[in-house]
Amino acid sequence: MRNSFRSILFSTLISLTPSLAVAAQCGNNASGFSNWKASFAKEAQAAGIKNRGLQALANAKYSTSTIKADRNQKGVKYSLDRFIKIRLGSINSFAAQAKKRKNANAAFFASLEKRYGVPSGILLAIHGMETGFGRNMGNTPVVDSILTVAYDCRRSSFFIPHALAALSMVDRGMLAPGQRGAAHGELGHTQFLPGNALKYGADATGDGRVDFYNMADAMASTANFLRQKGWKPGQPYQQGTANFRVLNDWNAATVYQQAIALSAAKIDG
């Protein structure tokens, strides 16, 4: 691992959102998806998307699995104990797994903490909770899923900037056109939405590109995200602190934030 990291912070999503008078018409089923893609291609071009991104858009398929997952969301309504049992098994067993990974890459995690001020326990807790430490990063094509929810009328305004970001990532070689991720376009080891990936991506390997399916880049990007959101190095992060509030930017569910903080304390303890 090189001694220094080169953070790559891309332009904000605002610059990717075209100011066209007529936006592509959203829909609630697959029937209008092809026409929407044709209209959205004009928006993508206006946002600076070029050949590879436009080709990925043209080849995208309506993701029925994404719509099914979106329609069946129920939110996190568990108590903390129940959430931990379902998601982690137990804090102790989960932390033990994370500690093995920390010890195997001690210098790397120390360098991340030195640069970004985010403890390794926080990063490993997120990694473990999001994808089981990279074992399950999703099986839905990212471009298909993010374009599907951008087209869907329920939350198109939220997902359109992320769809443009995903196409821009394809253009820049940050995302393969057929790369798979989670149901709503989340990608990589810690499940970044494309807009956040484009904005907060950090190159930890020094190869000049950000690859969220590379563990080092994903961990550095996660640390950079938290630091940019207001993480205070060397300060506590349990509930009631400023750093705990930063975790809300990662996931809005309080039990999720609590589980991260409790696990991190065990990992770093």
Residue, then its C-alpha position, 0 to 999 in steps of 0.5 A: m500500500r502506498n503511503s499517500f492516498r489521492s482523493i478524487l472528488f468529482s463535481t456535484l450532482i447539480s452539474l449533472t442535472p440538465s436544465l431542460a424544459v421538458a423532462a423524460q416522462c416517468g412511468n409505473n410499469a415497463s410499458g413506457f421504459s423504452n420511450w423514457k430511455a430515448s427521452f432521457a438520452k437527451e438529458a444525459q447528453a446535456a449532462g455531458i454523458k458520452n458514448r459509453g454511458l449512452q450505450a449503457l443507457a440504450n442497452a439497459k433493461y427494466s428491472t422487475s426485481t428492483i421494482k419488486a424490492d422497492r414496492n415491498q420496502k417496510g422500513v426498519k421497525y425492530s428494536l435494537d436487540r432484534f435488529i442486532k440478532i437479525r443483522l449481526g447475530s451478536i455484537n461479539s461474534f460480528a466484532a470478532q470477524a471484523k477484528k480478524r480483518k483489521n489485524a490482517n490489514a492493520a497498516f492499511f486501516a491505520s493509514l485511513e484513520k491518519r488521513y481521514g480521522v475515521p476509526s477502523g471499527i466504524l469502517l469495518a462495521i459498515h463493511g460488515m453490515e452492508t455486504g458481509f465484508g464483501r461477500n454479498m454485493g448484490n446481483t442486479p445490474v447497477v445501470d438497469s436498477i438505477l435507471t428503473v427507479a429513475y424512470d419509476c414515478r414514485r421517486s424519480s426526482f431523487f434517483i435521476p441524479h444518481a442515474l446520470a452519475a452511474l452513466s458518467m461513471v461508465d463513461r469514466g471507466m469507474l463502473a462496468p456497464g454490466q456491473r452488478g450491485a444491490a436492488h436500488g443501484e447501490l454498488g461495491h463493498t459498502q453500497f454507495l449510490p452512484g451520485n455519492a460514489l462519484k462525489y466522494g470516491a477516493d483512490a486508495t491504490g494509487d492507480g488513478r481510478v476509483d473502483f468500489y469493488n476494490m476493498a481498499d478504494a471502497m474503504a477509503s471512499t467510505a472514510n472520505f464520505l464520513r469526514q466530508k459529512g462532518w466526522k470529527p477525528g479523535q472524538p467519541y461516536q456513541q449515541g448523543t455525540a456529533n460523530f454519531r449524528v454523522l452516521n445518519d448521513w450513512n443510514a437514517a435508521t437509528v438502530y442501524q447507527q446504534a449497531i455501527a457504533l456499538s460494533a465499532a467500539k468492540i472492534d477497536g476495543 
